[in-house]
Amino acid sequence: MKDCTASPKADVGAVVTSSQPRPLPRGQATLFKQVLSCLEEFHSPYAVAGAFALRTHTGICRYTKDLDVFLTAASASKVLPKFGEKGFRYEVCDPCWLAKVHSNGYFVDLITGMSNGAISIDDSWIARSVPAKICGVSSRVLAPEEMLVSKLFVTRRDRFDGADIAHIIFGTRGELDWKRILHLTGQDWELLLWSLLLFKFVYPGHTQYVPQSLWTDLIERVKQSLAHPDRLAKFRGMLIDEAMFAIDVEEWGLEDLLAEKRALCPKIQPVADTAGSAGPRRVE
């Protein structure tokens, strides 16, 4: 099990890949350790994603401003008040996917799905997680398959996780459960093909890491969809970047599939705190 800590370089806004870990700020590391220890104490099913999982699967270690904890919406709803009882402040930033636990100016993200509602975390994501040590706590991180899928929609103008996907494939030498990845990707398989083509461009000498049968399957899907286009298919740009594609919905009148997806996803709904707890602060 690997333990990854990292500190910012001179420019914390720049994401620089490196295999050299450095200590986290003391207060940040303390909060991460406290939150993970509490989750273990609460017996709450979870898995860590983000920079710590990336380190486990690729060897890349980079600065992270927060700890990404993946869990189901039902688990998050149960665990948040327990953090309040422990004296932490928490908030539900977006009931579709994100809550935060705060202490001393630092925070941990509790993530239950993608912000666009296209993917929600279910129990299988947690069951497939793998052991890892984080900030001295024996914990778990997302399996590489779920880690890869969690990054497929992160393709916005201001953030793009395609390099992470390429590194996961390269770091695992393609020894992935591709059927699982394809299953989780579902009807959004074009995003998977897009990511695989980027991998091919970046690592042209390692295309064998992606099974030939998967290349054939996805390329055949493209051929079929082009030969028989679905004229009734809905606009999906808002699932990628709701700012850059806002004009399509707000001015050009295309359907807002983002709102439809978000309406259907499981919601974080913490129960009322017990007397004396820190209490939630919801941010709408």
C-alpha positions as CSV (number, residue, x, y, z in Angstrom):
1,M,0.0,0.0,0.0
2,K,1.3,3.4,-0.9
3,D,1.0,6.6,1.0
4,C,1.1,9.8,-1.0
5,T,1.5,13.3,0.2
6,A,2.5,16.3,-1.9
7,S,3.0,20.0,-1.5
8,P,2.5,22.8,-4.0
9,K,5.4,24.1,-6.0
10,A,5.8,27.9,-6.4
11,D,2.8,28.1,-8.7
12,V,0.0,26.1,-7.0
13,G,-2.2,26.8,-10.0
14,A,0.0,24.7,-12.3
15,V,-0.6,20.9,-12.2
16,V,2.8,19.3,-12.6
17,T,3.3,15.5,-12.8
18,S,6.0,14.0,-10.6
19,S,6.7,10.8,-8.7
20,Q,8.3,12.7,-5.8
21,P,6.0,13.1,-2.8
22,R,6.3,16.0,-0.3
23,P,4.5,16.5,3.0
24,L,1.1,18.1,3.1
25,P,0.6,21.2,5.2
26,R,0.2,20.0,8.8
27,G,-3.4,21.2,9.2
28,Q,-4.5,19.7,5.9
29,A,-2.9,16.3,6.7
30,T,-4.5,16.4,10.1
31,L,-8.0,16.9,8.7
32,F,-7.5,14.2,6.1
33,K,-6.5,11.8,8.8
34,Q,-9.4,12.7,11.0
35,V,-12.0,12.4,8.3
36,L,-10.7,9.0,7.2
37,S,-10.5,7.8,10.8
38,C,-14.1,8.9,11.4
39,L,-15.3,7.1,8.3
40,E,-13.6,4.0,9.5
41,E,-15.2,4.5,13.0
42,F,-18.6,5.1,11.4
43,H,-18.2,1.9,9.3
44,S,-19.3,4.0,6.3
45,P,-18.5,2.4,2.9
46,Y,-16.3,4.8,0.9
47,A,-13.3,4.9,-1.4
48,V,-10.8,7.7,-1.9
49,A,-10.3,9.1,-5.4
50,G,-8.4,12.1,-6.7
51,A,-4.7,12.5,-6.3
52,F,-4.3,9.7,-3.8
53,A,-6.0,7.1,-6.1
54,L,-4.0,8.4,-9.1
55,R,-0.8,7.8,-7.1
56,T,-1.8,4.3,-6.3
57,H,-2.5,3.4,-9.9
58,T,0.1,5.4,-11.8
59,G,2.9,6.5,-9.4
60,I,2.1,10.1,-10.1
61,C,2.1,12.3,-7.0
62,R,0.9,15.9,-7.2
63,Y,-0.3,18.6,-4.9
64,T,-4.0,18.4,-3.9
65,K,-6.0,21.0,-2.1
66,D,-8.5,18.5,-0.9
67,L,-9.3,14.9,-0.3
68,D,-11.9,13.3,-2.6
69,V,-14.0,10.7,-0.9
70,F,-16.5,8.8,-3.1
71,L,-19.6,7.2,-1.5
72,T,-23.2,6.7,-2.3
73,A,-25.7,9.5,-1.8
74,A,-27.4,7.4,0.9
75,S,-24.1,6.9,2.7
76,A,-23.3,10.6,2.5
77,S,-26.8,11.5,3.9
78,K,-26.1,9.3,6.9
79,V,-22.5,10.2,7.6
80,L,-22.7,14.1,7.4
81,P,-24.7,14.5,10.6
82,K,-22.2,12.2,12.3
83,F,-19.4,14.6,11.3
84,G,-21.5,17.4,12.8
85,E,-21.7,15.5,16.1
86,K,-17.9,15.3,16.0
87,G,-17.6,19.0,15.8
88,F,-16.9,19.4,12.1
89,R,-18.8,21.9,10.0
90,Y,-20.3,20.5,6.9
91,E,-22.2,21.8,3.9
92,V,-24.2,20.3,1.0
93,C,-22.8,22.3,-1.9
94,D,-24.9,20.4,-4.5
95,P,-27.3,17.6,-3.5
96,C,-26.6,15.9,-6.8
97,W,-23.0,15.2,-6.1
98,L,-21.0,17.2,-3.6
99,A,-20.8,17.9,0.1
100,K,-17.8,19.2,2.2
101,V,-16.5,18.7,5.6
102,H,-14.5,21.6,7.0
103,S,-12.0,22.2,9.8
104,N,-9.4,25.0,10.4
105,G,-9.6,26.4,6.9
106,Y,-9.2,23.0,5.2
107,F,-11.9,20.7,3.7
108,V,-12.7,17.3,2.4
109,D,-15.0,16.6,-0.5
110,L,-17.7,13.9,-0.3
111,I,-18.6,13.0,-3.8
112,T,-21.6,10.9,-4.8
113,G,-21.5,11.2,-8.6
114,M,-20.7,13.4,-11.5
115,S,-21.9,17.0,-11.3
116,N,-23.9,16.5,-14.5
117,G,-25.9,13.6,-13.1
118,A,-24.8,11.2,-15.8
119,I,-23.0,8.9,-13.4
120,S,-23.9,8.2,-9.8
121,I,-21.9,6.2,-7.3
122,D,-23.4,2.9,-6.3
123,D,-22.3,0.2,-3.9
124,S,-20.3,-1.7,-6.6
125,W,-17.9,1.2,-6.9
126,I,-17.1,0.9,-3.2
127,A,-17.0,-2.9,-3.2
128,R,-14.4,-2.9,-5.9
129,S,-12.1,-0.4,-4.2
130,V,-8.5,-1.5,-3.3
131,P,-6.5,-1.1,-0.1
132,A,-4.2,2.0,0.3
133,K,-2.6,3.9,3.1
134,I,-3.5,7.6,3.2
135,C,-2.0,10.0,5.7
136,G,-1.2,7.0,7.9
137,V,-4.7,5.6,7.8
138,S,-5.4,2.2,6.3
139,S,-8.0,3.1,3.8
140,R,-9.2,2.3,0.3
141,V,-9.0,4.0,-3.1
142,L,-11.2,3.6,-6.2
143,A,-10.2,0.7,-8.5
144,P,-8.6,1.9,-11.7
145,E,-11.7,1.1,-13.8
146,E,-13.9,3.3,-11.7
147,M,-11.2,5.9,-11.5
148,L,-11.0,6.0,-15.3
149,V,-14.7,6.3,-15.7
150,S,-15.0,9.1,-13.1
151,K,-12.8,11.3,-15.3
152,L,-14.6,10.8,-18.7
153,F,-16.8,13.8,-18.3
154,V,-14.1,16.1,-17.0
155,T,-13.5,17.7,-20.4
156,R,-14.3,21.3,-19.7
157,R,-12.4,24.4,-20.9
158,D,-11.0,25.0,-17.5
159,R,-10.2,21.4,-16.6
160,F,-9.4,18.3,-18.6
161,D,-8.6,14.9,-17.1
162,G,-7.7,13.2,-20.4
163,A,-4.0,13.0,-19.3
164,D,-5.1,11.2,-16.1
165,I,-7.0,8.6,-18.1
166,A,-4.0,8.1,-20.4
167,H,-1.8,7.7,-17.4
168,I,-4.2,5.1,-15.8
169,I,-4.1,3.0,-18.9
170,F,-0.3,3.3,-19.3
171,G,0.3,2.8,-15.6
172,T,-1.7,-0.4,-15.4
173,R,-0.4,-1.5,-18.8
174,G,-4.0,-1.9,-19.9
175,E,-4.6,-4.7,-17.3
176,L,-8.1,-3.4,-16.7
177,D,-11.6,-4.9,-16.7
178,W,-12.6,-3.3,-19.9
179,K,-16.1,-4.9,-19.8
180,R,-16.6,-3.1,-16.5
181,I,-15.4,0.2,-18.0
182,L,-17.7,-0.3,-21.0
183,H,-20.6,-1.1,-18.7
184,L,-20.2,2.0,-16.6
185,T,-19.7,4.2,-19.6
186,G,-23.0,2.9,-21.1
187,Q,-24.6,5.1,-23.7
188,D,-21.8,7.7,-23.4
189,W,-19.3,5.3,-25.0
190,E,-18.1,8.0,-27.4
191,L,-16.4,9.7,-24.5
192,L,-14.5,6.5,-23.9
193,L,-13.4,6.2,-27.5
194,W,-12.4,9.9,-27.5
195,S,-10.2,9.1,-24.4
196,L,-8.7,6.0,-26.0
197,L,-7.8,7.9,-29.2
198,L,-6.0,10.5,-27.0
199,F,-4.2,7.6,-25.4
200,K,-3.2,6.3,-28.8
201,F,-1.9,9.7,-29.8
202,V,0.1,10.1,-26.6
203,Y,1.4,6.5,-26.5
204,P,1.5,5.3,-30.1
205,G,3.8,2.5,-29.3
206,H,1.5,1.1,-26.6
207,T,-1.9,0.8,-28.3
208,Q,-1.8,-2.9,-27.4
209,Y,-2.8,-1.9,-23.9
210,V,-6.3,-1.4,-25.2
211,P,-7.7,-4.7,-26.5
212,Q,-8.1,-5.0,-30.2
213,S,-11.7,-6.2,-29.7
214,L,-12.6,-3.0,-27.9
215,W,-11.1,-0.8,-30.6
216,T,-13.1,-2.9,-33.2
217,D,-16.3,-2.7,-31.1
218,L,-16.2,1.1,-30.6
219,I,-15.1,1.9,-34.2
220,E,-17.9,-0.3,-35.5
221,R,-20.4,1.7,-33.3
222,V,-19.2,4.9,-34.9
223,K,-19.6,3.5,-38.3
224,Q,-23.1,2.3,-37.5
225,S,-24.1,5.6,-35.9
226,L,-22.9,7.6,-38.9
227,A,-24.6,5.3,-41.4
228,H,-27.8,5.4,-39.4
229,P,-27.9,8.7,-37.5
230,D,-30.5,9.1,-34.8
231,R,-32.3,12.4,-35.8
232,L,-34.1,12.4,-32.4
233,A,-31.0,12.1,-30.3
234,K,-30.8,14.9,-27.7
235,F,-28.1,17.5,-27.5
236,R,-25.4,16.5,-24.9
237,G,-23.1,19.5,-24.9
238,M,-24.3,20.6,-21.4
239,L,-23.1,17.3,-20.0
240,I,-19.6,18.4,-21.0
241,D,-19.5,22.1,-20.2
242,E,-22.6,23.9,-19.1
243,A,-20.8,27.3,-19.5
244,M,-19.4,26.8,-23.0
245,F,-22.6,25.2,-24.3
246,A,-25.1,27.5,-22.5
247,I,-25.9,29.4,-25.7
248,D,-27.2,26.2,-27.3
249,V,-29.9,25.9,-24.6
250,E,-30.5,29.5,-23.5
251,E,-30.5,31.1,-27.0
252,W,-30.8,28.4,-29.6
253,G,-33.5,26.4,-27.9
254,L,-31.9,23.0,-27.7
255,E,-33.1,20.6,-25.0
256,D,-31.3,20.8,-21.6
257,L,-30.3,17.2,-21.0
258,L,-28.2,18.4,-18.0
259,A,-31.3,19.4,-16.1
260,E,-33.0,16.1,-16.9
261,K,-30.0,14.0,-15.7
262,R,-29.6,16.0,-12.5
263,A,-33.3,15.7,-11.7
264,L,-33.0,11.9,-11.8
265,C,-29.8,11.4,-9.9
266,P,-29.8,10.3,-6.2
267,K,-29.6,13.3,-3.8
268,I,-27.6,14.0,-0.7
269,Q,-30.2,14.6,2.0
270,P,-28.7,14.6,5.5
271,V,-31.0,14.0,8.4
272,A,-31.4,16.6,11.2
273,D,-28.5,16.8,13.6
274,T,-28.8,15.8,17.2
275,A,-28.7,18.5,19.9
276,G,-25.3,20.2,20.3
277,S,-23.9,19.2,16.9
278,A,-22.2,21.7,14.7
279,G,-25.1,21.6,12.2
280,P,-25.1,21.8,8.5
281,R,-24.9,24.8,6.3
282,R,-26.4,24.3,3.0
283,V,-25.1,26.2,0.0
284,E,-27.6,26.4,-2.9
